[in-house]
Amino acid sequence: MTWTDLAKTAGVLIGCVLAGCTTGPLPIVIYDSEQQTVWIQFDPHAGSGHSHPFSLAPEQIATLLNGVRIRGRDVVGGFGLFSEKNSHPAFSLPQTAALAPYLSQALKKASSQDMVTFYLVAYDLNRSPLVTSGGVFVRNDHLYMILANARTSPSGNQYETVYEPDTKDQPLLPIARFKFVAGFSPREAWIATKEALKADGYPDYVDDSKLVVISLSRLFAQGDQPRVTSPTK
C-alpha cells in the first residue's frame, strides 16, 4: 500500500468517526444523478424514533432551505457567535428549486428510524466541483438540518490529506470540518441546539456549528404561510 493509499484510508476513517458512520440497511434512492442525490438512510441514533413519515410541501421545504445560512470560519477562530451580517445562503436558488420536491417526497416515505440525506454538486468558474451535502429529519416540532458540507471543494489539502475523496455515498461526511458555521433566518424560528437535543432526546452531533434546528410552528406561524401537516394515521 502506498503513502497516498494510507493517507486516503486514514482520511476516510477519521471522517467516518466525525459523521457517525455505521452499518445498516441499504439506502432507499429517491433521486440520483451526477449532480444531485436524495436518499432515505437508516439513522442509528434515532432512538425512540423521528416523527416520520412527515408531510411538508415543496414550498415549505423551499422556505426552509432558503433560510439556512453559512458563515466562513477558520480553525482557530471558528467557535464564535453566528452573525447574519457576513453570512450568505447555503443553497442557491436553482439548488433549492431542484432539491425541495425530492426532500418533500422523501420525508413522506421515511420511517421513524430514517433520515433523509442529500448530496449536491455545483461548479465554480474553473469548472471545479463544489459539494453541498447533509441530512434532514423531523423530531416533534423541530426540523434538524445537518449541513456537513456547503460549497466545499473536495480537492486539495483540506482534510489533512492530499487526495480528492468521492463522498457521494457518505453525505454526512464533512470534507473540511472547520470551513463554515451554519445558521438560520429568521432567528425567531432558530432553536438553540442544546435546548432542542435535550427536549427531543437526540444525541449531540460531533460539530454543533453544522447542526441547525428549526421550529416548524414558529416558521410557519403567519397566516399567509403554508401549514405544516402530519400524515393521517
One Martini backbone bead per residue (centre of mass of N, CA, C, O) as a GRO file, in nm:
protein
  233
    1MET     BB    1   0.095   0.036   0.024
    2THR     BB    2   0.069   0.357  -0.019
    3TRP     BB    3   0.075   0.673   0.106
    4THR     BB    4  -0.183   0.757  -0.038
    5ASP     BB    5  -0.358   0.524   0.066
    6LEU     BB    6  -0.317   0.582   0.366
    7ALA     BB    7  -0.434   0.869   0.363
    8LYS     BB    8  -0.711   0.792   0.258
    9THR     BB    9  -0.791   0.596   0.483
   10ALA     BB   10  -0.759   0.791   0.720
   11GLY     BB   11  -0.962   1.004   0.626
   12VAL     BB   12  -1.213   0.819   0.623
   13LEU     BB   13  -1.204   0.728   0.918
   14ILE     BB   14  -1.229   1.007   1.043
   15GLY     BB   15  -1.493   1.082   0.900
   16CYS     BB   16  -1.665   0.854   1.024
   17VAL     BB   17  -1.647   0.950   1.312
   18LEU     BB   18  -1.779   1.231   1.263
   19ALA     BB   19  -2.047   1.104   1.105
   20GLY     BB   20  -2.139   0.819   1.219
   21CYS     BB   21  -2.068   0.558   1.101
   22THR     BB   22  -2.263   0.273   0.976
   23THR     BB   23  -2.433  -0.002   0.973
   24GLY     BB   24  -2.707  -0.097   0.741
   25PRO     BB   25  -2.940  -0.033   0.557
   26LEU     BB   26  -3.009   0.035   0.258
   27PRO     BB   27  -3.073   0.282   0.069
   28ILE     BB   28  -3.327   0.496  -0.050
   29VAL     BB   29  -3.395   0.599  -0.368
   30ILE     BB   30  -3.518   0.906  -0.499
   31TYR     BB   31  -3.249   1.047  -0.624
   32ASP     BB   32  -3.012   1.011  -0.915
   33SER     BB   33  -2.726   1.200  -1.004
   34GLU     BB   34  -2.446   1.374  -1.076
   35GLN     BB   35  -2.567   1.647  -0.899
   36GLN     BB   36  -2.804   1.464  -0.748
   37THR     BB   37  -2.894   1.338  -0.414
   38VAL     BB   38  -3.164   1.132  -0.270
   39TRP     BB   39  -3.201   0.981   0.051
   40ILE     BB   40  -3.289   0.702   0.253
   41GLN     BB   41  -3.160   0.667   0.589
   42PHE     BB   42  -3.031   0.513   0.841
   43ASP     BB   43  -3.061   0.600   1.197
   44PRO     BB   44  -2.876   0.508   1.478
   45HIS     BB   45  -3.001   0.772   1.663
   46ALA     BB   46  -3.323   0.763   1.681
   47GLY     BB   47  -3.442   0.569   1.881
   48SER     BB   48  -3.772   0.636   1.941
   49GLY     BB   49  -3.803   0.837   1.703
   50HIS     BB   50  -3.916   0.993   1.446
   51SER     BB   51  -4.159   1.209   1.266
   52HIS     BB   52  -4.220   0.947   1.077
   53PRO     BB   53  -4.394   1.042   0.859
   54PHE     BB   54  -4.373   1.367   0.676
   55SER     BB   55  -4.551   1.672   0.587
   56LEU     BB   56  -4.399   1.872   0.326
   57ALA     BB   57  -4.403   2.103   0.117
   58PRO     BB   58  -4.205   2.229  -0.122
   59GLU     BB   59  -4.249   2.524  -0.026
   60GLN     BB   60  -4.151   2.471   0.263
   61ILE     BB   61  -3.874   2.365   0.196
   62ALA     BB   62  -3.779   2.621   0.053
   63THR     BB   63  -3.795   2.802   0.301
   64LEU     BB   64  -3.586   2.647   0.463
   65LEU     BB   65  -3.345   2.660   0.265
   66ASN     BB   66  -3.341   2.978   0.243
   67GLY     BB   67  -3.265   3.006   0.566
   68VAL     BB   68  -2.994   2.887   0.526
   69ARG     BB   69  -2.679   2.968   0.672
   70ILE     BB   70  -2.338   3.092   0.609
   71ARG     BB   71  -2.008   3.105   0.773
   72GLY     BB   72  -1.697   3.166   0.780
   73ARG     BB   73  -1.403   2.983   0.908
   74ASP     BB   74  -1.154   2.902   1.133
   75VAL     BB   75  -0.987   2.706   1.347
   76VAL     BB   76  -0.936   2.920   1.573
   77GLY     BB   77  -1.211   3.122   1.511
   78GLY     BB   78  -1.472   2.894   1.496
   79PHE     BB   79  -1.651   2.969   1.795
   80GLY     BB   80  -1.841   3.186   1.738
   81LEU     BB   81  -2.084   3.388   1.678
   82PHE     BB   82  -2.348   3.431   1.484
   83SER     BB   83  -2.357   3.630   1.177
   84GLU     BB   84  -2.560   3.778   0.931
   85LYS     BB   85  -2.379   3.994   0.786
   86ASN     BB   86  -2.154   3.747   0.687
   87SER     BB   87  -2.374   3.588   0.540
   88HIS     BB   88  -2.501   3.307   0.337
   89PRO     BB   89  -2.646   3.103   0.141
   90ALA     BB   90  -2.633   2.755   0.115
   91PHE     BB   91  -2.850   2.780  -0.117
   92SER     BB   92  -2.937   2.799  -0.418
   93LEU     BB   93  -3.204   2.853  -0.610
   94PRO     BB   94  -3.170   2.603  -0.796
   95GLN     BB   95  -3.129   2.400  -0.564
   96THR     BB   96  -3.397   2.444  -0.422
   97ALA     BB   97  -3.584   2.373  -0.661
   98ALA     BB   98  -3.464   2.078  -0.698
   99LEU     BB   99  -3.478   1.965  -0.391
  100ALA     BB  100  -3.760   2.002  -0.253
  101PRO     BB  101  -3.937   1.770  -0.382
  102TYR     BB  102  -3.753   1.532  -0.273
  103LEU     BB  103  -3.771   1.590   0.028
  104SER     BB  104  -4.074   1.572   0.049
  105GLN     BB  105  -4.096   1.278  -0.049
  106ALA     BB  106  -3.903   1.146   0.162
  107LEU     BB  107  -4.052   1.225   0.429
  108LYS     BB  108  -4.312   1.054   0.350
  109LYS     BB  109  -4.130   0.769   0.341
  110ALA     BB  110  -4.012   0.778   0.605
  111SER     BB  111  -3.912   0.650   0.888
  112SER     BB  112  -3.844   0.663   1.232
  113GLN     BB  113  -3.531   0.547   1.145
  114ASP     BB  114  -3.493   0.793   0.952
  115MET     BB  115  -3.316   0.984   0.710
  116VAL     BB  116  -3.248   1.258   0.496
  117THR     BB  117  -3.038   1.276   0.214
  118PHE     BB  118  -2.785   1.493   0.055
  119TYR     BB  119  -2.626   1.562  -0.283
  120LEU     BB  120  -2.437   1.834  -0.415
  121VAL     BB  121  -2.326   1.967  -0.741
  122ALA     BB  122  -2.112   2.223  -0.824
  123TYR     BB  123  -1.957   2.500  -1.014
  124ASP     BB  124  -1.707   2.682  -1.083
  125LEU     BB  125  -1.531   2.883  -1.304
  126ASN     BB  126  -1.325   2.616  -1.333
  127ARG     BB  127  -1.499   2.346  -1.303
  128SER     BB  128  -1.509   2.292  -1.003
  129PRO     BB  129  -1.614   2.114  -0.746
  130LEU     BB  130  -1.907   2.160  -0.524
  131VAL     BB  131  -2.014   2.061  -0.199
  132THR     BB  132  -2.350   1.975  -0.087
  133SER     BB  133  -2.432   1.829   0.237
  134GLY     BB  134  -2.669   1.598   0.418
  135GLY     BB  135  -2.936   1.616   0.671
  136VAL     BB  136  -3.292   1.521   0.741
  137PHE     BB  137  -3.520   1.575   1.023
  138VAL     BB  138  -3.806   1.497   1.232
  139ARG     BB  139  -3.877   1.624   1.577
  140ASN     BB  140  -4.159   1.700   1.625
  141ASP     BB  141  -4.124   2.052   1.582
  142HIS     BB  142  -3.838   1.969   1.461
  143LEU     BB  143  -3.594   2.062   1.227
  144TYR     BB  144  -3.312   1.889   1.108
  145MET     BB  145  -2.990   2.028   0.999
  146ILE     BB  146  -2.724   1.868   0.838
  147LEU     BB  147  -2.428   2.053   0.737
  148ALA     BB  148  -2.149   1.919   0.621
  149ASN     BB  149  -2.167   2.078   0.338
  150ALA     BB  150  -2.065   2.405   0.168
  151ARG     BB  151  -1.921   2.455  -0.103
  152THR     BB  152  -1.706   2.216  -0.113
  153SER     BB  153  -1.388   2.124  -0.180
  154PRO     BB  154  -1.233   1.807  -0.255
  155SER     BB  155  -0.975   1.959  -0.297
  156GLY     BB  156  -0.696   1.924  -0.139
  157ASN     BB  157  -0.573   2.037   0.189
  158GLN     BB  158  -0.853   1.995   0.405
  159TYR     BB  159  -0.821   1.678   0.545
  160GLU     BB  160  -0.519   1.597   0.590
  161THR     BB  161  -0.508   1.568   0.272
  162VAL     BB  162  -0.421   1.498  -0.101
  163TYR     BB  163  -0.707   1.415  -0.189
  164GLU     BB  164  -1.007   1.317  -0.380
  165PRO     BB  165  -1.295   1.248  -0.252
  166ASP     BB  166  -1.565   1.011  -0.260
  167THR     BB  167  -1.885   1.122  -0.097
  168LYS     BB  168  -2.169   1.036  -0.208
  169ASP     BB  169  -2.213   0.786   0.015
  170GLN     BB  170  -2.131   1.041   0.241
  171PRO     BB  171  -2.317   1.309   0.328
  172LEU     BB  172  -2.205   1.335   0.647
  173LEU     BB  173  -1.923   1.403   0.544
  174PRO     BB  174  -1.668   1.611   0.634
  175ILE     BB  175  -1.428   1.744   0.439
  176ALA     BB  176  -1.424   2.039   0.598
  177ARG     BB  177  -1.477   2.114   0.918
  178PHE     BB  178  -1.365   2.446   0.942
  179LYS     BB  179  -1.523   2.636   0.714
  180PHE     BB  180  -1.810   2.660   0.878
  181VAL     BB  181  -2.122   2.818   0.976
  182ALA     BB  182  -2.448   2.755   1.082
  183GLY     BB  183  -2.779   2.896   1.010
  184PHE     BB  184  -3.082   3.109   1.066
  185SER     BB  185  -3.361   3.257   0.872
  186PRO     BB  186  -3.530   3.337   1.111
  187ARG     BB  187  -3.442   3.354   1.444
  188GLU     BB  188  -3.721   3.272   1.574
  189ALA     BB  189  -3.685   2.963   1.441
  190TRP     BB  190  -3.418   2.929   1.598
  191ILE     BB  191  -3.280   2.665   1.778
  192ALA     BB  192  -3.115   2.565   2.029
  193THR     BB  193  -2.940   2.284   2.030
  194LYS     BB  194  -2.941   2.194   2.328
  195GLU     BB  195  -3.244   2.229   2.370
  196ALA     BB  196  -3.340   2.027   2.151
  197LEU     BB  197  -3.188   1.770   2.237
  198LYS     BB  198  -3.322   1.754   2.516
  199ALA     BB  199  -3.625   1.754   2.424
  200ASP     BB  200  -3.578   1.504   2.194
  201GLY     BB  201  -3.355   1.285   2.256
  202TYR     BB  202  -3.086   1.369   2.104
  203PRO     BB  203  -2.781   1.334   2.013
  204ASP     BB  204  -2.493   1.473   1.989
  205TYR     BB  205  -2.316   1.646   1.771
  206VAL     BB  206  -1.987   1.682   1.682
  207ASP     BB  207  -2.090   1.966   1.522
  208ASP     BB  208  -2.291   2.227   1.602
  209SER     BB  209  -2.220   2.431   1.360
  210LYS     BB  210  -2.384   2.206   1.152
  211LEU     BB  211  -2.645   2.240   1.335
  212VAL     BB  212  -2.992   2.291   1.256
  213VAL     BB  213  -3.279   2.418   1.437
  214ILE     BB  214  -3.633   2.415   1.353
  215SER     BB  215  -3.932   2.579   1.401
  216LEU     BB  216  -4.224   2.514   1.247
  217SER     BB  217  -4.435   2.688   1.400
  218ARG     BB  218  -4.278   2.956   1.373
  219LEU     BB  219  -4.228   2.970   1.065
  220PHE     BB  220  -4.563   2.892   1.011
  221ALA     BB  221  -4.752   3.113   1.167
  222GLN     BB  222  -4.840   3.261   0.939
  223GLY     BB  223  -5.121   3.289   0.738
  224ASP     BB  224  -4.944   3.302   0.451
  225GLN     BB  225  -4.849   3.027   0.532
  226PRO     BB  226  -4.789   2.717   0.511
  227ARG     BB  227  -4.884   2.424   0.649
  228VAL     BB  228  -4.815   2.190   0.881
  229THR     BB  229  -4.842   1.832   0.816
  230SER     BB  230  -4.944   1.541   0.929
  231PRO     BB  231  -5.004   1.233   0.881
  232THR     BB  232  -5.247   1.015   0.846
  233LYS     BB  233  -5.335   0.734   1.049
   0.00000   0.00000   0.00000
